[in-house]
Amino acid sequence: MTWPAANRKADDHSGATAAVDLAGRMTNRIQVSTDALAAYPDAVERGFGMAVDFGIVVTLSPVAHFATATSKNYTPANTRNF
């Protein structure tokens, strides 16, 4: 697994560097899922071209959950498949 320690900025090239490194070590088509950072789709395309199944995981959390700072209960986020 490639895991660079870098800033998470939309203009940062560390994601592309990691994708190129990872793609160079894979022998088969793989699946890659990321969070919604804007730099990731381009980084994955630079590293893998079209030889990857790529998806973005979007997590939705209810606004009310953040408003109740006294709540100590974990509330799992809602996810949707697209």
SVG drawing of the C-alpha trace seen along z (x, -y; Angstrom):
<svg xmlns="http://www.w3.org/2000/svg" viewBox="-31 -24 37 33">
<polyline fill="none" stroke="black" stroke-width="0.4" points="0.0,0.0 1.2,-3.5 0.6,-6.0 2.5,-9.3 2.4,-11.9 1.6,-15.1 -0.8,-18.1 -4.3,-17.4 -4.7,-20.2 -6.4,-20.2 -3.2,-21.4 -0.9,-19.0 0.8,-16.4 1.5,-13.8 -1.7,-12.0 -0.4,-11.5 3.0,-10.4 1.3,-7.8 -1.0,-6.6 2.0,-6.2 3.9,-4.3 1.0,-2.0 0.2,-1.4 3.8,-0.4 3.5,2.4 0.1,3.8 -0.1,6.6 -3.8,6.8 -6.7,4.3 -7.6,3.0 -10.4,1.1 -9.5,-2.2 -11.9,-4.2 -11.1,-7.6 -12.8,-10.4 -14.0,-13.4 -10.8,-15.4 -10.8,-17.2 -7.2,-16.1 -7.9,-12.4 -9.6,-11.7 -6.8,-13.3 -4.2,-11.6 -5.7,-8.1 -6.0,-8.8 -2.3,-9.8 -1.3,-6.7 -3.5,-4.1 -4.9,-5.5 -8.1,-3.6 -6.8,-0.4 -8.6,-0.9 -12.1,-0.8 -12.3,-4.1 -15.0,-5.4 -15.5,-8.2 -17.0,-7.4 -19.3,-10.2 -20.3,-10.2 -23.3,-12.2 -23.7,-13.1 -26.9,-14.7 -26.4,-18.4 -28.4,-17.8 -25.7,-15.4 -23.1,-18.2 -25.5,-20.6 -25.8,-18.3 -22.3,-18.6 -23.6,-16.9 -24.4,-13.7 -21.9,-11.0 -23.6,-8.4 -22.0,-7.4 -24.3,-7.9 -23.2,-6.1 -23.3,-8.2 -25.7,-7.5 -24.1,-6.3 -25.6,-6.1 -24.6,-3.9 -24.4,-5.6"/>
</svg>
